[in-house]
Amino acid sequence: MTNNKLEQAFGIIRELYSKYETDEYMTERTHNYICNQLPIFLENIKTTHENNVNRIEEMKLEKDMFITNFLSNNQYFYVQSTEKFFFYDGIHYQVINEDDIIHNVLSSISRDGNLMSWKQLTKKHIMKRIKENNLLKSIPESETIQRVLNELIPTIFSNKAEAKYFLTILGDNIFKKNQDIIHFIDNNAKPFITEINNICQFLINTNLSQSFKYKYHDNHEYTHCRLVKINPQIKCENIWIPILNNSILDMICVACHYSIRYTNSDDFVVKYSNDSDLNSSTFYLKDIQPVDMVVKFISEYLQITNASNNIKNIMDSQILLDKDTQAAKMRATQITWKNMQYLWRKFLYAKSLPGIMFQQTLKGILMDKLSNYYKEELDSFVGICSEHLPVIQQFLQFWGETVTMDETEMDFEIEELIVLFKQWCQLKNDVPNSLSDKQILDLIAYYYPDIEIEKDKYICKIRCSLWDKQLDIQVALDNMKNTVRMKYYVKYGGIENYERPATPLNGMNISIYDAYNYYCKFFSTVNNKLIVSKSYFEKYVFDNLNEYIVDSKFINSDWILT
């Protein structure tokens, strides 16, 4: 290549000398230029080129250092699927506008001053680098991680291991790991997880809820099933909505970090959590079969009171006995299929298990294991009882004897029903069994599915014969009306004017608050008398004295005059 260029150069010089061979002036000029000026000119070009190359290298180094420092001091990230940019200040992640990033980049270049001639090129390279920073692979600082855990504990999760396990599951779902694993979680958590998923879809266009299930299906193999603990308070939106508003992006990034750090949620529990309770509860179904679950249920919840060969004799003797006098005995020595299902639900709840078996599967296994005790004509297991049944039967008897559906009634609170249940037991000379709010709600929901329950507190449109709430209010209001009339008409017009309302009461409205206080005092002297809540009292007044209500706070004096 070099020889060719030399030959080409020599050829051009020969041509120049040949061209100006007869022109002495041009021959001298050509000779002088080649021998004197050209070497200097070329040396200058070389020097300039070397200076430019050095300057470019210096600028490249300056640019690279600037970009490195800028990105170290400004942690920007990008999600390609949503074309969104994010900024991390070392504590919180947040969405940021691309224009704001560009403004910061250009302002920083201007302040630096050394890259003004490369301003646009530097900006272009920085934006390219930012788009290579995947948000989902960022590493949160310890403070961010701790803040997220503090938001979740103890409100939503009982301890750190449970919270970290949940976050790792979210990360696994984002990265689509272990897609055959099923995570059963309390149905009350559905709104919480749905909202997280909706936000995740918006921010990063990724689903993070696909492994969570709230009901068992026959295609769910126990070996693939995991149980996720979560606190009952998760049903209260006012608890978790502020958490998501403040920390959802932090939560997503910590979840992804955990999924990468611990490989997957199963490995976190087995290799990293060091929490035996979490391990046993998470994998409770992994190494167990449906038959094993039913056998465990039988051993823990059922008692066989009679040998199977005596069942026929027991049934025959009970049929001959008077039904009324032997009702309790019959209940004590047999369990109907409906009651058996409820005991199974109670068993699952006690172990924090979802409904992991269809009813027909359960019944088939029970009939197989207790074949000598099941009587098809009764759809019952005879000669078998449960220590958990008496409390159930006692409450159902209370309900059957005292409670009726009534569209005109507003509601009873769970606490009120508990008190009435205890009073009923006292009237029966029975010792009341202890029932929690949750147990009563569960009993009503199971045995009386048509009953409407609101906010896990109010039982709607029922009436109890032990307490007519509306009648009590009306009696108190009537008494208050008469008391007021007596006070003012005797004072202003004499007792003879009691039945002839006059003017003194005009404009003397009674506050609903005072009316409620009067009602409370009116019944406070009656032993064991229940008092309705202020909200119930107000509902009754609004429904029945609507034409006399003033400013939603007062009862017009016209009501007293009627």
Secondary structure by P-SEA (a helix, b strand, c coil): caaaaaaaaaaaaaaaaaaacccaaaaaaaaaaacccaaaaaaaaaaaaaaaaaaaaaaaaaaaaaaaaaaaacbbbbbccccbbbbbcccbbbbbbaaaaaaaaaaaaaaacccccaaaaaaaaaaaaaaacccccccccaaaaaaaaaaacccccccaaaaaaaaaaaaaaaacccccbbbbccccaaaaaaaaaaaaaaacccccccccccccccccccccbbbbbbccccccccccaaaaaccaaaaaaaaaaaaaaaccaaaaaccccccaaaaaaaaccccccaaaaaaaaaaccccccccccaaaaaaaaaaacccccaaaaaaaccccaaaaaaaaaaaaaaacccccccaaaaaaaaaaaacccccccccccccccccccaaaaaaaaaaaacbbbbcccccccaaaaaaaaaaaaaaaccccccccaaaaaaaaaacccccccccccccccccccccaaaaaaaaaaaaaaaaaaaaaaaaccccccccccccccccccccaaaaaaaaaaaacccccbbbbcaaaaaaaaaaccccccccccccccccccc
